[in-house]
Amino acid sequence: MGEMDSQENFVKALQARYERKLKDSEIELLEYWKAHLDKLASLKPEGVASLQQQIKKVGEMMKNRIMVLKRD
């Protein structure tokens, strides 16, 4: 019985550590892209076309990052 409790505690601790790591990674990712969007929001574009170009640039950055992650 003691060994079973020990294994259960190990699995729970490992799962909690994994979930925390996943959450930290998600927070880091969201902060990264939020910074790019904040930069876009602070720009004073000369028109809609300029803003669209900046949005497309961020979209391309996201697309490239997704492709890199899928390769790993």
C-alpha positions in Angstrom: 0.0 0.0 0.0 2.8 2.5 0.9 4.5 1.9 -2.5 1.2 2.6 -4.3 0.7 5.8 -2.4 4.2 6.8 -3.2 3.6 6.2 -6.9 0.4 8.1 -6.9 2.0 11.0 -5.2 4.9 10.9 -7.7 2.4 10.9 -10.6 0.4 13.7 -9.1 3.5 15.8 -8.6 4.7 15.1 -12.1 1.4 16.0 -13.5 1.2 19.2 -11.5 4.7 20.2 -12.7 3.8 19.4 -16.3 0.6 21.5 -16.1 2.5 24.4 -14.5 5.2 24.2 -17.3 2.5 24.2 -19.9 0.7 27.2 -18.3 4.0 29.1 -18.0 4.7 28.4 -21.7 1.3 29.6 -22.7 1.6 32.8 -20.7 5.0 33.4 -22.3 3.6 32.9 -25.7 0.6 35.2 -25.1 2.9 37.9 -23.7 5.1 37.7 -26.8 2.3 38.2 -29.3 0.5 40.8 -27.1 3.7 42.9 -27.2 3.6 42.7 -31.0 -0.1 43.7 -31.1 0.6 46.5 -28.6 3.3 47.8 -30.9 0.8 47.8 -33.7 -1.8 49.6 -31.6 0.7 52.3 -30.7 1.6 53.0 -34.4 0.0 55.9 -36.1 -0.6 54.4 -39.6 -1.1 56.8 -42.5 -4.0 54.8 -43.6 -5.8 51.5 -43.6 -3.4 50.0 -46.1 -0.4 50.7 -43.8 -2.2 49.1 -40.9 -3.2 46.1 -43.0 0.4 45.6 -44.0 1.6 45.6 -40.3 -1.2 43.1 -39.4 -0.1 40.9 -42.3 3.5 41.1 -41.0 2.4 39.8 -37.6 0.3 37.1 -39.2 3.4 36.0 -41.2 5.5 35.9 -38.0 2.9 33.7 -36.4 2.7 31.4 -39.4 6.5 31.0 -39.5 6.5 30.2 -35.7 3.8 27.6 -36.2 5.8 25.9 -39.0 9.0 25.9 -36.8 7.0 24.3 -33.9 5.5 21.7 -36.1 8.9 20.6 -37.4 10.1 19.9 -33.8 
